[in-house]
Amino acid sequence: MKSYWYILFDNHEQAVSLHRELKEAGFGAVIAPTPRALSLCCGVAVMVKDAEGEAVGRYLQEHDCVYKHYEKLEQSFNARNDHYA
């Protein structure tokens, strides 16, 4: 199992906006469905690999980014089925 960080939002526009901002800042963030274990938002999340998790957390705080929750989750992925933007 691998660990990933998920940024949760109140709506999908916030997710798309922050995804764009993180990509422009050089992070490898992707838009992904919210995992059921974290399902307390609009259904769309931004997923970050564990290696960038702490740096992204600092970025979120330093830039006053709009998001609902930021949490780490251990999860296994199936490379044939799990493709995100």
C-alpha positions as CSV (number, residue, x, y, z in Angstrom):
1,M,0.0,0.0,0.0
2,K,1.1,3.5,-0.7
3,S,0.2,6.7,1.1
4,Y,-1.4,9.7,-0.7
5,W,-2.6,13.1,0.6
6,Y,-6.0,14.3,-0.4
7,I,-7.2,17.9,-0.4
8,L,-11.0,18.0,0.0
9,F,-13.3,20.9,-1.1
10,D,-16.8,22.2,-0.8
11,N,-17.2,22.3,-4.6
12,H,-15.5,21.2,-7.7
13,E,-14.6,24.7,-8.8
14,Q,-12.3,25.1,-5.8
15,A,-10.7,21.7,-6.6
16,V,-10.0,22.7,-10.2
17,S,-8.6,26.1,-9.2
18,L,-6.3,24.7,-6.5
19,H,-5.2,21.9,-8.8
20,R,-4.1,24.5,-11.4
21,E,-2.3,26.6,-8.8
22,L,-0.4,23.5,-7.4
23,K,0.6,22.4,-10.9
24,E,1.9,25.9,-11.7
25,A,3.9,25.8,-8.5
26,G,5.6,22.6,-9.6
27,F,3.7,20.0,-7.6
28,G,2.5,16.7,-9.1
29,A,-1.1,17.0,-8.0
30,V,-3.9,15.3,-9.8
31,I,-7.7,15.6,-9.7
32,A,-9.2,12.4,-8.3
33,P,-12.5,11.1,-6.9
34,T,-12.7,11.5,-3.2
35,P,-12.0,8.1,-1.5
36,R,-15.0,6.7,0.4
37,A,-12.9,6.8,3.6
38,L,-12.7,10.6,3.3
39,S,-16.1,11.2,1.8
40,L,-17.1,14.5,3.4
41,C,-17.0,16.9,0.4
42,C,-18.2,17.4,-3.1
43,G,-16.8,14.1,-4.5
44,V,-13.8,15.7,-6.2
45,A,-10.4,15.9,-4.5
46,V,-6.8,16.8,-5.4
47,M,-4.4,13.9,-4.7
48,V,-0.7,14.4,-3.9
49,K,1.9,11.7,-3.6
50,D,3.3,11.1,0.0
51,A,6.7,12.5,-1.0
52,E,5.2,15.9,-1.7
53,G,2.6,15.9,1.1
54,E,4.4,18.0,3.7
55,A,5.6,20.6,1.1
56,V,2.0,20.9,-0.2
57,G,0.7,21.3,3.3
58,R,3.1,24.2,3.9
59,Y,2.1,25.7,0.5
60,L,-1.6,25.5,1.5
61,Q,-1.0,27.4,4.7
62,E,1.5,29.9,3.3
63,H,-0.8,30.9,0.4
64,D,-4.1,30.9,2.3
65,C,-5.6,28.4,-0.2
66,V,-9.3,27.6,-0.1
67,Y,-10.0,24.0,0.8
68,K,-12.0,22.0,3.3
69,H,-9.7,19.3,4.6
70,Y,-6.2,17.9,4.0
71,E,-5.6,14.3,5.0
72,K,-3.2,11.4,4.4
73,L,-4.6,8.0,3.5
74,E,-3.0,4.7,2.8
75,Q,-4.4,3.2,-0.3
76,S,-3.7,0.6,-2.9
77,F,-4.2,1.4,-6.6
78,N,-4.8,-0.7,-9.6
79,A,-2.8,0.8,-12.5
80,R,-5.2,-0.7,-15.0
81,N,-8.3,0.9,-13.4
82,D,-7.2,4.0,-11.5
83,H,-6.4,6.8,-14.0
84,Y,-6.8,10.4,-12.9
85,A,-6.4,13.8,-14.6
